[in-house]
Amino acid sequence: MVRTKCSWLMRAINLINGVLQWVATTIDDGLTRSFHFLGGAIADRPWLTIIASTLCAAGCLVGFIAFEEDTSDTLFTPKNAQSIKDARYISSLYSGSLRNIEVQFFAARLNNEGQNILTVEGIKEMQRLWDKVVVDSRVSWKGKEYSYTDVCTPISNINDDCRVRSVLQAFNFNRNKEVDNLGSDQEVLDAINDPNFTDVFQRPMRMEAILGGITRGDNGRITAAEAFASNINLEYSLERAGDDRSDPLIDKWEEEVVDLTLEFEDKDAEFLQGYVS
């Protein structure tokens, strides 16, 4: 009885194996004949093949006429996802600015990396760079001109000063000619090491955020630095952004800042080389 069952099982396995071999052989022979015919046709009519392929590719390119880049939130997310509903709910509550965009300025010694720039010459040129790129920058959008103070993030609802972090805060951004009146490098170091040097929130200034390549003396006082950093916050507006999620006014101001930085480097830079991030 057991031998009979094994016999039927072996016959079934052999039958299935034979069918699979026949299917594989048939497919292989068919593909071989097809490619042989295709190769012969192309060899006999090469120019016809080239023209047909070119026309076919050109036809496929027609779709690029209506090509649009989709940067919406639903590109990789289902339209009825809870995250999309939550985002729309928040947007409806905060119709104005919802987040800040940070732009960073860096400055180092021109053509001479590693040199100390925490000097009168370095501070004065950093002030000139700041005035040209930030204070004097103007962009036009929808027939109106905007300055830095129009796009920056205020410190608070009751303080309209721009939220910024810079080495120039030690010199009040030259509002009372503090930079112009600097007479010695020691005055620069005294201002930087002043224990009353604070940020816009009246917290002790974090030196690593505004200076790079810091050198300190035995008493911990800063004696030199190789780079300056200034961070400014721009106010992103959902009303201006719309469905694109990209604020066109902020985008234009950032482009203007980059162009002015390059222009300063080409025409006005004597001591520092500026970078924008």
GIPE-V368029 format. One record per pair of residues at least 4 apart in sequence whose C-alpha atoms are under 8 Angstrom apart, sorted by the first residue. I is the first residue (numbers start at 1). GAP is how many residues later the second one is. D is the distance in Angstrom with one decimal. If there is no record, write none. Layout:
BEGIN
i=I gap=GAP d=D
i=I gap=GAP d=D
END
This chain:
BEGIN
i=1 gap=4 d=6.5
i=2 gap=4 d=6.4
i=3 gap=4 d=6.2
i=4 gap=4 d=6.4
i=5 gap=4 d=6.2
i=6 gap=4 d=6.2
i=7 gap=4 d=6.3
i=8 gap=4 d=6.2
i=9 gap=4 d=6.2
i=10 gap=4 d=6.1
i=11 gap=4 d=6.1
i=12 gap=4 d=6.2
i=13 gap=4 d=6.1
i=14 gap=4 d=6.1
i=15 gap=4 d=6.3
i=16 gap=4 d=6.2
i=17 gap=4 d=6.2
i=18 gap=4 d=6.2
i=19 gap=4 d=6.2
i=20 gap=4 d=6.1
i=21 gap=4 d=6.1
i=22 gap=4 d=6.0
i=23 gap=4 d=6.2
i=24 gap=4 d=6.1
i=25 gap=4 d=6.0
i=26 gap=4 d=6.0
i=27 gap=4 d=6.1
i=28 gap=4 d=6.1
i=29 gap=4 d=6.2
i=30 gap=4 d=6.1
i=31 gap=4 d=6.1
i=32 gap=4 d=6.0
i=33 gap=4 d=6.1
i=34 gap=4 d=6.1
i=35 gap=4 d=5.9
i=36 gap=4 d=6.2
i=37 gap=4 d=6.2
i=38 gap=4 d=6.2
i=39 gap=4 d=6.1
i=40 gap=4 d=6.1
i=41 gap=4 d=6.2
i=42 gap=4 d=5.2
i=42 gap=7 d=6.1
i=45 gap=4 d=6.4
i=46 gap=4 d=6.3
i=47 gap=4 d=6.1
i=48 gap=4 d=6.0
i=49 gap=4 d=6.1
i=50 gap=4 d=6.1
i=51 gap=4 d=6.2
i=52 gap=4 d=6.1
i=53 gap=4 d=6.2
i=54 gap=4 d=6.1
i=55 gap=4 d=6.1
i=56 gap=4 d=6.4
i=57 gap=4 d=6.5
i=58 gap=4 d=6.9
i=61 gap=4 d=7.9
i=63 gap=4 d=6.6
i=70 gap=5 d=6.6
i=71 gap=4 d=6.6
i=71 gap=173 d=6.8
i=72 gap=171 d=7.0
i=72 gap=172 d=6.3
i=72 gap=173 d=7.4
i=73 gap=4 d=6.8
i=73 gap=11 d=7.3
i=74 gap=4 d=6.0
i=74 gap=5 d=5.6
i=74 gap=10 d=7.6
i=77 gap=4 d=6.8
i=79 gap=5 d=6.8
i=80 gap=4 d=6.9
i=80 gap=5 d=7.2
i=81 gap=4 d=6.7
i=82 gap=4 d=6.1
i=83 gap=4 d=6.2
i=84 gap=4 d=6.3
i=85 gap=4 d=6.2
i=86 gap=4 d=6.3
i=87 gap=4 d=6.1
i=88 gap=4 d=6.2
i=89 gap=4 d=6.5
i=90 gap=4 d=6.2
i=91 gap=4 d=5.9
i=91 gap=147 d=7.4
i=94 gap=4 d=6.5
i=95 gap=143 d=6.2
i=95 gap=144 d=6.2
i=96 gap=141 d=5.4
i=96 gap=142 d=5.7
i=96 gap=143 d=5.9
i=97 gap=138 d=6.3
i=97 gap=139 d=5.3
i=97 gap=140 d=4.3
i=97 gap=141 d=5.8
i=97 gap=142 d=7.8
i=98 gap=138 d=6.5
i=98 gap=139 d=6.7
i=98 gap=140 d=6.8
i=99 gap=136 d=6.7
i=99 gap=137 d=5.6
i=99 gap=138 d=7.8
i=100 gap=53 d=7.0
i=100 gap=133 d=6.0
i=100 gap=134 d=5.5
i=100 gap=135 d=5.0
i=100 gap=136 d=5.5
i=101 gap=132 d=5.6
i=101 gap=133 d=5.1
i=101 gap=134 d=6.5
i=101 gap=135 d=6.5
i=102 gap=129 d=6.6
i=102 gap=130 d=5.7
i=102 gap=131 d=4.6
i=102 gap=132 d=6.2
i=103 gap=128 d=5.8
i=103 gap=129 d=5.4
i=103 gap=130 d=6.4
i=103 gap=131 d=7.5
i=103 gap=173 d=7.2
i=103 gap=174 d=5.9
i=104 gap=125 d=6.9
i=104 gap=126 d=5.7
i=104 gap=127 d=4.5
i=104 gap=128 d=6.5
i=104 gap=172 d=5.8
i=104 gap=173 d=5.1
i=105 gap=123 d=8.0
i=105 gap=124 d=5.5
i=105 gap=125 d=5.0
i=105 gap=126 d=6.4
i=105 gap=169 d=6.9
i=105 gap=170 d=5.7
i=105 gap=171 d=4.7
i=105 gap=172 d=6.5
i=106 gap=121 d=6.9
i=106 gap=122 d=5.6
i=106 gap=123 d=4.6
i=106 gap=124 d=6.6
i=106 gap=168 d=5.6
i=106 gap=169 d=5.0
i=106 gap=170 d=6.4
i=107 gap=19 d=7.5
i=107 gap=120 d=5.5
i=107 gap=121 d=5.1
i=107 gap=122 d=6.6
i=107 gap=165 d=5.9
i=107 gap=166 d=5.4
i=107 gap=167 d=4.5
i=107 gap=168 d=6.2
i=108 gap=5 d=6.9
i=108 gap=9 d=7.2
i=108 gap=118 d=6.2
i=108 gap=119 d=4.6
i=108 gap=120 d=6.6
i=108 gap=164 d=5.4
i=108 gap=165 d=5.5
i=108 gap=166 d=6.9
i=109 gap=4 d=5.7
i=109 gap=5 d=7.4
i=109 gap=6 d=6.3
i=109 gap=7 d=7.6
i=109 gap=8 d=6.4
i=109 gap=117 d=7.1
i=109 gap=118 d=7.4
i=109 gap=162 d=6.0
i=109 gap=163 d=4.7
i=109 gap=164 d=6.1
i=110 gap=159 d=8.0
i=110 gap=160 d=7.4
i=110 gap=161 d=5.4
i=110 gap=162 d=4.7
i=110 gap=163 d=4.9
i=111 gap=162 d=8.0
i=113 gap=113 d=7.6
i=114 gap=99 d=7.8
i=114 gap=112 d=5.6
i=115 gap=110 d=7.8
i=115 gap=111 d=5.6
i=116 gap=108 d=5.5
i=116 gap=109 d=5.2
i=116 gap=110 d=4.9
i=116 gap=111 d=7.9
i=117 gap=4 d=7.6
i=117 gap=5 d=4.9
i=117 gap=6 d=7.6
i=117 gap=107 d=7.2
i=117 gap=108 d=6.0
i=117 gap=109 d=5.7
i=117 gap=110 d=6.8
i=118 gap=4 d=5.9
i=118 gap=5 d=6.7
i=118 gap=67 d=7.5
i=118 gap=70 d=7.0
i=118 gap=71 d=7.3
i=118 gap=106 d=5.6
i=118 gap=107 d=5.5
i=118 gap=108 d=7.4
i=119 gap=4 d=6.1
i=119 gap=65 d=7.7
i=119 gap=66 d=4.8
i=119 gap=69 d=6.2
i=119 gap=70 d=7.9
i=120 gap=4 d=6.1
i=120 gap=62 d=6.4
i=120 gap=63 d=7.2
i=120 gap=64 d=6.3
i=120 gap=65 d=5.3
i=120 gap=68 d=6.5
i=121 gap=4 d=6.2
i=121 gap=150 d=7.4
i=122 gap=4 d=6.1
i=122 gap=149 d=6.7
i=122 gap=150 d=7.0
i=123 gap=4 d=6.2
i=123 gap=45 d=7.4
i=123 gap=56 d=7.2
i=123 gap=65 d=7.9
i=124 gap=4 d=6.3
i=124 gap=55 d=6.2
i=124 gap=56 d=7.2
i=125 gap=4 d=6.1
i=125 gap=144 d=7.6
i=125 gap=145 d=7.7
i=125 gap=146 d=6.8
i=125 gap=147 d=6.9
i=126 gap=4 d=6.1
i=126 gap=42 d=7.8
i=126 gap=146 d=7.4
i=127 gap=4 d=6.1
i=127 gap=41 d=7.0
i=127 gap=46 d=7.1
i=127 gap=47 d=7.6
i=127 gap=52 d=7.6
i=128 gap=4 d=6.2
i=129 gap=4 d=5.9
i=129 gap=5 d=8.0
i=129 gap=132 d=7.6
i=129 gap=135 d=7.0
i=129 gap=145 d=7.9
i=130 gap=4 d=5.4
i=130 gap=5 d=6.6
i=131 gap=4 d=4.7
i=131 gap=5 d=5.8
i=132 gap=4 d=5.2
i=132 gap=5 d=6.7
i=132 gap=128 d=7.2
i=132 gap=132 d=7.7
i=133 gap=4 d=5.7
i=133 gap=124 d=5.6
i=133 gap=127 d=5.5
i=133 gap=128 d=6.1
i=134 gap=14 d=6.2
i=134 gap=123 d=7.0
i=135 gap=12 d=7.5
i=135 gap=13 d=6.2
i=136 gap=11 d=7.4
i=136 gap=12 d=7.9
i=137 gap=10 d=6.0
i=137 gap=11 d=6.6
i=137 gap=119 d=7.2
i=137 gap=120 d=7.1
i=137 gap=123 d=8.0
i=138 gap=7 d=6.5
i=138 gap=8 d=5.6
i=138 gap=9 d=4.8
i=138 gap=10 d=7.3
i=138 gap=115 d=7.6
i=138 gap=118 d=7.8
i=139 gap=6 d=5.6
i=139 gap=7 d=5.4
i=139 gap=8 d=6.7
i=139 gap=113 d=6.8
i=139 gap=114 d=6.1
i=139 gap=117 d=7.2
i=140 gap=4 d=5.4
i=140 gap=5 d=4.4
i=140 gap=6 d=6.2
i=141 gap=4 d=6.5
i=141 gap=5 d=7.6
i=141 gap=108 d=6.4
i=146 gap=4 d=5.8
i=146 gap=5 d=7.4
i=147 gap=4 d=6.9
i=148 gap=4 d=6.0
i=149 gap=12 d=8.0
i=149 gap=13 d=6.7
i=151 gap=83 d=5.6
i=151 gap=84 d=5.7
i=151 gap=99 d=7.1
i=152 gap=10 d=5.6
i=152 gap=11 d=7.1
i=152 gap=80 d=7.4
i=152 gap=81 d=5.7
i=152 gap=82 d=4.1
i=152 gap=83 d=5.4
i=153 gap=9 d=5.6
i=153 gap=10 d=5.6
i=153 gap=80 d=5.4
i=153 gap=81 d=5.1
i=153 gap=82 d=4.8
i=154 gap=5 d=6.5
i=154 gap=6 d=4.8
i=154 gap=7 d=5.4
i=154 gap=8 d=4.6
i=154 gap=9 d=5.5
i=155 gap=4 d=5.6
i=155 gap=5 d=6.2
i=155 gap=6 d=5.9
i=155 gap=7 d=5.9
i=155 gap=8 d=5.0
i=155 gap=45 d=7.1
i=155 gap=46 d=7.7
i=156 gap=4 d=6.7
i=162 gap=70 d=7.8
i=162 gap=71 d=7.6
i=163 gap=37 d=6.6
i=163 gap=69 d=6.3
i=163 gap=70 d=5.9
i=164 gap=36 d=7.1
i=164 gap=66 d=7.3
i=164 gap=67 d=5.6
i=164 gap=68 d=4.5
i=164 gap=69 d=6.4
i=165 gap=4 d=7.3
i=165 gap=34 d=6.5
i=165 gap=35 d=7.4
i=165 gap=44 d=7.9
i=165 gap=45 d=7.1
i=165 gap=65 d=5.5
i=165 gap=66 d=5.1
i=165 gap=67 d=6.5
i=166 gap=44 d=5.6
i=166 gap=62 d=7.9
i=166 gap=63 d=6.3
i=166 gap=64 d=4.2
i=166 gap=65 d=6.4
i=167 gap=4 d=7.9
i=167 gap=25 d=7.8
i=167 gap=43 d=5.6
i=167 gap=44 d=7.3
i=167 gap=61 d=6.8
i=167 gap=62 d=7.1
i=167 gap=63 d=6.9
i=168 gap=4 d=6.4
i=168 gap=5 d=5.2
i=168 gap=6 d=7.9
i=169 gap=4 d=5.7
i=169 gap=30 d=7.6
i=170 gap=21 d=5.9
i=170 gap=22 d=6.2
i=170 gap=27 d=6.2
i=171 gap=7 d=5.5
i=171 gap=8 d=6.1
i=171 gap=20 d=7.3
i=172 gap=4 d=7.5
i=172 gap=6 d=7.0
i=173 gap=5 d=7.7
i=173 gap=6 d=7.5
i=174 gap=4 d=4.9
i=174 gap=5 d=5.1
i=174 gap=6 d=7.0
i=177 gap=4 d=6.0
i=178 gap=4 d=6.5
i=182 gap=5 d=6.7
i=182 gap=6 d=7.5
i=183 gap=4 d=7.1
i=184 gap=4 d=7.0
i=185 gap=4 d=6.5
i=186 gap=4 d=6.1
i=187 gap=4 d=6.2
i=188 gap=4 d=6.3
i=189 gap=4 d=6.1
i=189 gap=33 d=7.0
i=189 gap=34 d=6.6
i=190 gap=4 d=5.9
i=191 gap=6 d=7.5
i=192 gap=5 d=7.0
i=192 gap=30 d=7.6
i=193 gap=4 d=7.5
i=193 gap=28 d=6.3
i=193 gap=29 d=6.5
i=195 gap=9 d=7.5
i=196 gap=8 d=7.2
i=197 gap=7 d=6.3
i=197 gap=8 d=6.1
i=198 gap=4 d=5.1
i=198 gap=5 d=5.1
i=198 gap=6 d=4.4
i=198 gap=7 d=4.6
i=199 gap=4 d=5.5
i=199 gap=5 d=6.4
i=199 gap=6 d=5.2
i=206 gap=4 d=7.3
i=207 gap=4 d=5.8
i=208 gap=4 d=6.5
i=208 gap=6 d=7.8
i=209 gap=20 d=6.8
i=210 gap=18 d=5.7
i=210 gap=19 d=4.5
i=210 gap=20 d=6.1
i=211 gap=14 d=6.3
i=211 gap=15 d=7.4
i=211 gap=16 d=5.6
i=211 gap=17 d=4.8
i=211 gap=18 d=5.9
i=212 gap=13 d=5.9
i=212 gap=14 d=5.6
i=212 gap=15 d=4.6
i=212 gap=16 d=6.2
i=212 gap=17 d=7.5
i=213 gap=11 d=8.0
i=213 gap=12 d=5.2
i=213 gap=13 d=4.9
i=213 gap=14 d=6.4
i=214 gap=8 d=6.8
i=214 gap=9 d=7.7
i=214 gap=10 d=5.9
i=214 gap=11 d=4.4
i=214 gap=12 d=6.7
i=215 gap=7 d=5.8
i=215 gap=8 d=5.6
i=215 gap=9 d=5.0
i=215 gap=10 d=6.1
i=216 gap=4 d=5.4
i=216 gap=5 d=5.3
i=216 gap=6 d=4.3
i=216 gap=7 d=5.3
i=216 gap=8 d=7.1
i=217 gap=4 d=5.4
i=217 gap=5 d=6.4
i=217 gap=6 d=6.3
i=234 gap=16 d=7.3
i=235 gap=15 d=7.9
i=236 gap=11 d=6.3
i=236 gap=14 d=7.0
i=237 gap=4 d=6.2
i=237 gap=10 d=6.2
i=238 gap=4 d=5.9
i=238 gap=7 d=7.1
i=238 gap=9 d=7.2
i=240 gap=6 d=8.0
i=240 gap=7 d=5.5
i=240 gap=8 d=6.8
i=240 gap=9 d=7.5
i=241 gap=4 d=5.0
i=241 gap=5 d=4.8
i=241 gap=6 d=4.2
i=241 gap=7 d=6.5
i=242 gap=4 d=7.6
i=242 gap=5 d=7.9
i=246 gap=5 d=7.6
i=247 gap=4 d=6.2
i=248 gap=4 d=6.2
i=249 gap=4 d=6.2
i=250 gap=4 d=6.1
i=251 gap=4 d=6.3
i=252 gap=4 d=6.2
i=253 gap=4 d=6.2
i=254 gap=4 d=6.4
i=255 gap=4 d=6.3
i=256 gap=4 d=6.1
i=257 gap=4 d=6.1
i=257 gap=19 d=7.9
i=258 gap=4 d=6.4
i=258 gap=18 d=6.4
i=259 gap=4 d=6.2
i=260 gap=4 d=6.0
i=261 gap=4 d=6.3
i=261 gap=13 d=6.4
i=261 gap=14 d=7.1
i=261 gap=15 d=7.5
i=262 gap=4 d=6.2
i=262 gap=12 d=7.8
i=263 gap=4 d=6.0
i=263 gap=5 d=7.6
i=264 gap=4 d=4.9
i=264 gap=5 d=5.8
i=265 gap=4 d=4.9
i=265 gap=8 d=6.2
i=265 gap=9 d=6.8
i=269 gap=4 d=6.8
END
